[in-house]
Amino acid sequence: MKQPNQSFDISPPWIEYPDNEPTWEGWRQGTSEAWLLRVWFPFWRRLSAKERDAYLQQWPPPDDEWRLYMTEFWK
């Protein structure tokens, strides 16, 4: 039996928008804002702390800034 959330199908922001930093102003406009608000945040916020850790192991952030946003600012 497959464990819930063992495979995370939603790609993280640094994969969906690879040329952009977490502080990018585009997160607050257009299609990137819609993706962040309608796809990413609902997905990320329903994960438990343990599931978030597993997600970040599967999809390691590219740098410390992304890790900080994922673990502190966007929770």
N, C-alpha and C positions, 0 to 999 in steps of 0.2 A: 504494500500500500504506500502510495506516495505521500510524503509529508507536506502539509500546506506550506506554500511559499518557498519550497526548496529551489525552484527555478523562477526567477523574477523576469517576467516578460516585458516590463516597461523599462526602457533604457533611461539612464540618468541624464540630467541636463547637459553634462559635458560631452555626451555622445550625440544627443539630439541637436545641440548647438555647439559644435566643437570649437568654433572660433571665438566664443564668448566666455567671459569671466562671470562669477556669481554676482559681481557688482555692476554688470552691464546694464545700462539704462533701458535697453530693449526688452528686458523682462517686464517692463511696465507699459508695453504698447504692442499692438498688432498680434500676429499669430503666435509669437513667443509668449506673450502674456496669457493668451487664451490657453496655450498648452500648459503653462506653469499652473494656472488656476484651475483648469478643468481636468487635467490628466495627472500632472506630477504631484501637486500638493494633496489631493484626495488620496492618491495611492500611498505616498510617503507617510502621511499622518495617520493612516489606519494600521501601519505596521507597529508591532511592539518593539521595544528597545532591542530585544534579542534578534528579531527579524531584520531590523535596520543594520545591526552589526553583520549579519549574514549577507545582506544585500551589498554592503560596502566591501565585503570580502570578495563577492562575485564581481562587482563593478568598482574596483578601487578608484578613488578620486585621483585626478592627475597631479594634484599638489595640495599643500597645507591649507591654502585659502578655500578651495572647494570642500575639503574635509571639515573645516571650521563652519562653513555655511550649512553643510549637511547635518552636523551634529549639534550645533548651537543656535544658529539663526533661523533655520528653516524647519524647526521641529514642531 
